[in-house]
Amino acid sequence: MAELEFIDRYREDFLARLEAHRTLGEPKNLYEPIAYILGLGGKRLRPVLSLMGCELFGGRASEAMGVALAIEAFHNFSLVHDDIMDRAPLRRGKATVHEKWDVNTGILSGDALLILAYRFLEDYPPELYKELTSLFSQTALEVCQGQQYDMDFGGRQQVSIPQYLKMIEYKTAVLLAAALKMGALVGGAGKGDAEALYHFGLNLGIAFQIQDDYLDLFGDPDTFGKQLGGDVLENKKTFLYLKALELAWDPDREQLLGLYSTEPKDGRAKIETVRSIFEACGSVRATKAEMDRYAEKAFESLDQMELSEGAKSQLRRFGEYLIQREL
């Protein structure tokens, strides 16, 4: 699906401002990794949401640039530390920070990014600053909780679907929701509108992550951007997997449990077997239905906002863009 024109506009404005903050300071080994991770690219959807949220409620996108920079700095802090925890060698096709430098440098540069995130909020008026930092701190803590849940799940045999949904809410969705709400607060949104916008972003973020689970195994490798079946090879307990455990006949269920307890020599065969079980038991249909359910919950939040139909249409178009990648 082609990108929306307003996303390109917000992204270009944000990248121009971000570039001004990528100048290197001293010591070089602290700031060079920060400039590196911030320059690795990506769609920058979180800062785009902050700028859009501000303009939807009558503000200028430039007024929310501090929020957008804070959101992006925090997001990249989490990526640097996640890559260390996952021992990941690559991020967006390039060496991760801890691989290019070392683990200690990655930890310290990540810490500095988190501190910089808060500094980007310092220029807002006192009352607004208090409101923004309160939401930002709560969100940052929830992202850390989500990461811990994700790590805990790796060593557990049993994970329930509600537990999994809470994990992806914290690890992925709350930052999307906070980006929108913080931008809206800068733009002058009332409490009810800001909260409705938060729930729009939250439910959209959950739908987005469930879709990501699906695309990891059933997406188009040319458009998905990653090797298909990575979650299966890593024995990740995704929505597809947990739903299959609920729906599959006992022989398939036992085979699935066996496949997810080992690292087979033939990864391709494992992926194809798991794919077949997911399709046969109805997990694929159930996963798509769950994604649609959360997307619909997001769109229902639009009815609670005192916005023009044009503004609501923009939010709906963004939601459809985010969750209707090639299926």
PEURHU-V775670 format. One line per field, one symbol per residue. ss: DSSP state (@ for helix, = for strand, . for the rest). psi: psi as a letter, one per 40 degrees, with the letter a starting at -180 (. if undefined). Layout:
ss->???
psi->???
This chain:
ss->....@@@@@@@@@@@@@@@@.......@@@@@@@@@@@......@@@@@@@@@@@@....@@@@@@@@@@@@@@@@@@@@@@@@@@...==..==.@@@@..@@@@@@@@@@@@@@@@@......@@@@@@@@@@@@@@@@@@@@@@@@@@@@@......@@@@@@@@@@@@@@@@@@@@@@@@@@....@@@@@@@@@@@@@@@@@@@@@@@@@@@@..@@@@.....@@@@.....@@@@@@@@@..@@@@@@@@@@.......@@@@@@@@@@@@@@@.@@@@@@@@@@@@@@@@@@@@@@....@@@@@@@@@@@@@@@....
psi->hiiidddddddddddddddeeehiaiidedddddddddeeaiefddddddddddddfeiidddedddddddddddddddddddddefhdihfeihiddddbidddddddddddddddddeeeeiidddddddddddddddddddddddddddddeidhhiddddddddddddddddddddddddddeeiidddddddddddddddddddddddddddeihddddeihieddddefhgidddddddddiiddddddddddeeigidgddddddddddddddeeddddddddddddddddddddeeigiiddddddddddddddefih.
